[in-house]
Amino acid sequence: MVSVDAILLAGGRGSRVGGAVKPLFEVGGSTLLAAAVAAVRAGGARRIVVVAPVLDASLDVEWVREDPPFGGPVAAAVAALDTVDADEVYVIACDLAAPAAPVERLAVPLPPGTDGACLDDGRRQWLLGRYRTAALRAAASALPDAGRDASMRALLGGLAIASIPAPASETHDIDTWDDLRRARGGAMTENRTLPPEALNDWSAALAERFGLADGDIPISLILDLARDVANGVARPAAPLSAFVAGLVAGRTGGTPADTAAAVAAVVELAREWESR
């Protein structure tokens, strides 16, 4: 019988929620971390390794940390590989409101001839995957700096990864305070260009300093761009891409529509880059 372990990624900065510890957010009576542990345990994981400082000592898991901290999801996964020894391993980000259903989709034998599988809601969700441990180790060994600041594509792009279709409602993660309120069933704003609460003050300070009007700083739009570029290209490419989007938008007129168009073009390029 094929054995499976789990690597749970829970050590991010939480920059879009003002540095709050997202894995300890409570949704439906459980923290996101505890829900992820329960999901992979139900999916057959015998050993669960959480990459983070110790967040909840009551959990039956092992704790590891990438060195230095905050090296990104690839560095976190690489740091945990020395601890797992099963044939296959779940790699799951601990920011899903309801991880049970996504993990259940992964709790099936991997297709023959593949190195792993990940969920796909229109784009591959590398951090909702199940991979052959040996293939993951081999790919990780080729990365410089133990995967620090590398993209998931750099780690997995050369492997034979099957896609498992999943609805976006299952793969949507909690990135902002609005996402958290939505997951808890609270009132949500439908305007995705409104800034997350944690950045309101900084946005206001920038607007005052440079004489910008309301709506000139589409924070969520830019942060979504940064996320897509970081996942599809590399983390250091995210701020560079945001700068280029702003430069292009300014040259074409500088209106909100110009900004949205420039961001969309950069995101499209990042997704094409990811699929190479």
Beta strands, then each sheet from edge to edge (+ up, - down):
strand 1: 4-9
strand 2: 26-27
strand 3: 30-31
strand 4: 48-51
strand 5: 62-64
strand 6: 88-93
strand 7: 116-120
strand 8: 124-132
strand 9: 161-165
sheet 1: 5+ 4+ 1+ 6+ 8- 7+ 9+
sheet 2: 2+ 3-
end
